[in-house]
Structure formats: structure tokens, C-alpha cells
């Protein structure tokens, strides 16, 4: 009965390479913290989540350079929407974000 519920609603408990709190995939195996919610890898509520790929139409991808105030780690992303708010290395907050349309 429970398995039927999970398959019917496409709910998953596979957290391999995903945040245990917001379910977002980690970009790298070196990332220790989630870029979106700041949860440390291996921690979180690990609740079932809806596992689907959505297609979003909108503005073109934007190159962004993020820099952590705490450890100084810097990384680039190229996405249409980027809600990064935490450093994937130390979990510190990000205050410097530069956007550049390509």
C-alpha cells in the first residue's frame, strides 16, 4: 500500500547526491553544504520528495560569480534562475554576486 502511494505520486527517498532538507542536487561531490538552504551534507529531515524534471521557459542563462564572505571560496554558475545563498564549502552566507548577461 505504501509503495503504491510512492509510485503513484512519484515520491522518492533517494538522497544520493541531494540535500536532505530541500532535495536540491549537489553540483559537486566536494560540496559540504547546500547552496540553497545551507544544510550540511548528510543532515536534514530526509522526507519523501516529488522526483520530477520540470521544463522552464524564460530568460537565457546568466553567468554569475559567487564569493563567500566567510572562507573566500568563489564559484561560477550559469543558470536562468539562481537562488544560491550559501557557500557549498563552509555553509557561510554570500554577499558578493556579480551578474553578467551573455
DODO-850065 format. One record per residue: x, y, z of N, C-alpha, C, CB in turn; residue in one letter. Coordinates in steps of 0.001 Angstrom, whole numbers, plus 500000, padded with zeros to 6 digits. Glycine has a CB too. Layout:
<recs>
XYZXYZXYZXYZA...
</recs>
This chain:
<recs>
500816498808500000500000500000500000500866501265500000499069499993501203X501869501304500869502753502474500928503564502591499643503697502385502149X504068501460499125504841501501497881503977501996496729505416500112497553X502702501607496731501781502079495704501627503602495779500411501391495855X501552504144496991501434505592497177502664506303496609501258505935498676X503876505783496929505107506418496448505200506369494929506330505742497065X504873505245494314504981505151492855503892505974492165504894503684492409X502709506042492755501610506801492162501905508302492161500308506523492919X502526508805493223502804510228493347504246510588492996502498510681494746X504999509622492495506393509822492091507235510394493234506462510752490878X506966509939494449507749510392495595508986509514495726506903510357496902X510061510118496129511327509403496220511966509636497584512282509844495097X512794508683497991513611508812499192515093508656498826513192507759500257X515410508737497558516800508601497118517519509931497308516874508141495630X518355510007498328519067511241498642520527511176498229518967511538500120X520883510259497346522261510160496878522621511421496097522460508893496003X523516512235496643523940513467495983522945514606496099524197513197494550X521997514510497035520978515542497213520992516069498644519586514992496862X520480517282498792520329517902500109519223517187500880520014519422499977X519472516884502147518481516210502974517360517118503430519140515614504162X517462518403503147516437519345503580515585519835502409517083520530504284X516216520403501369515440520982500259515465520123498994515969522362499932X516181518975499020516211517978497945516991518399496707514824517651497544X517639519542496721518391520018495569519651519182495378518752521503495734X519955518775494133521195518032493895522419518911494161521231517497492451X523457518310494738524737519000494911525437519060493562525633518283495974X526118520189493274526816520335492000528083519487491946527163521796491759X528686519234493083529969518549493121530014517620494327531134519563493165X530822516569494220530998515670495367531816516345496460531680514360494929X532472517461496149533254518204497140532390519147497976534348518994496447X531174519429497530530304520350498261529915519757499608529043520677497438X530144520514500669529813520060502022528478520624502490530915520460503000X528032521740501887526800522401502288525950522690501059527101523702503060X524633522725501245523702523055500165523794524544499850522247522666500549X523864524887498559523952526280498134522653527034498363524332526353496675X521541526324498459520238526975498537519713527142499953519252526204497745X519962526169500836519409526281502190520474526217503274518398525190502421X521727525903502916522824525900503884522927524655504739522692527061504768X522117523626504462522159522397505247523417521608504922520909521543504986X524066521070505958525279520281505772524933518952505103525992520042507126X525823518475504223525610517202503525525418516093504567526817516871502569X524406515265504360524116514167505271523187514542506417525386513641505827X522780515802506490521855516238507534520564516723506891522486517356508407X519517516818507681518224517288507195517118516365507651518224517397505674X515916516631507182514754515837507590514601514569506767513494516665507477X515127514541505538515068513396504633513641512903504416515921512267505172X512724513844504211511342513497503920511197513114502458510406514660504267X510207512296502113509987511963500689509737513240499892508783510978500524X510206513248498667510044514418497807509559513969496444511368515210497682X508908514880495743508426514581494402509598514658493443507291515554493976X509869513572492771511022513458491894510576513652490442511722512085492079X510750514858489925510373515127488543511326516157487945508909515622488458X511421516151486648512194517133485905511218518122485293513083516459484810X511340519384485666510458520396485109511151521149483987510000521365486195X510382521576483037510913522370481938510430523805482133510466521798480543X511363524719482207511020526111482448511460526941481247511676526631483757X510549527734480731510889528651479660511012530036480267509828528621478515X512018530748479878512200532062480449513431532729479883512294531979481951X514062533570480679515235534300480203516404533358479952515637535377481209X517364533770479152518529532922478898519373532781480163519381533500477748X520191531724480226521071531549481380521985532757481581521909530285481214X522246533065482835523091534198483200524302533658483946522308535242484069X525480534137483585526690533749484295526791534595485567527961533927483391X526952533915486716527082534608487993528326534101488710525818534404488872X529041535004489329530194534650490147529831534913491597531469535454489726X529850533853492396529502533955493813530782533874494638528496532833494231X530853534666495694532003534658496590531515534597498027532896535905496365X532105533693498797531725533532500197532475534545501056532010532091500683X531757535219501953532383536170502869533185535470503960531327537058503499X532789534250504289533426533543505396534786532945505009532507532444505896X534803532137503941536048531434503581536707531968502317535770529968503403X536005532819501549536573533392500336536441532521499106537993533688500555X535819531341499219535639530450498073534784531147497017534984529107498510X535162531018495752534456531655494658534104530604493607535306532793494041X532895530686493050532473529749492029531518530437491069531817528513492660X531424529877489863530560530415488817529372529489488601531344530606487501X528232530077488272527069529314487843526560529921486552525958529301488936X525876529128485780525271529600484534523879528990484467526142529211483264X522903529716485015521531529237485088520568530378484789521238528627486471X519343530031484426518322531061484220517984531707485556517045530460483562X517727530879486557517396531358487897518383530718488861515906531020488288X519012531519489664519989531008490627519691531619491988521452531330490180X519246530796492885518894531275494229519958530885495251517527530714494657X521188530762494820522268530420495739522345531450496846523613530323495000X522491530989498070522576531901499200523625531483500209521245532006499874X524193530274500013525154529737500962526341529126500229524492528696501870X527488529147500878528713528584500317528657527059500378529957529114501072X528971526363499254528950524906499270530130524301500044528952524384497852X531129525089500386532296524576501100532194524736502613533533525269500609X531717525896503095531712526139504540530329526447505091532638527275504869X529337526686504227527990526992504673527775528458505017527660526158505853X528805529296504810528686530731505085527787531419504070530064531389505087X527341532607504418526456533346503515527255534056502426525616534364504300X526553534378501359527152535027500196526665536464500151526798534274498874X527595537388500034527163538778499911527584539383498581527723539606501054X528537538786497903529008539321496634528537538424495503530546539449496625X527651538952494663527159538228493499527243539165492303525693537709493719X527975538779491288528091539584490073527363538872488946529583539836489699X526473539580488251525732539010487138526234539585485831524233539265487294X526200538750484817526697539156483518525864538444482464528218538834483361X525069539169481684524282538529480612525207538188479462523120539456480123X525016536970478931525838536535477789525001536477476546526482535167478053X
</recs>
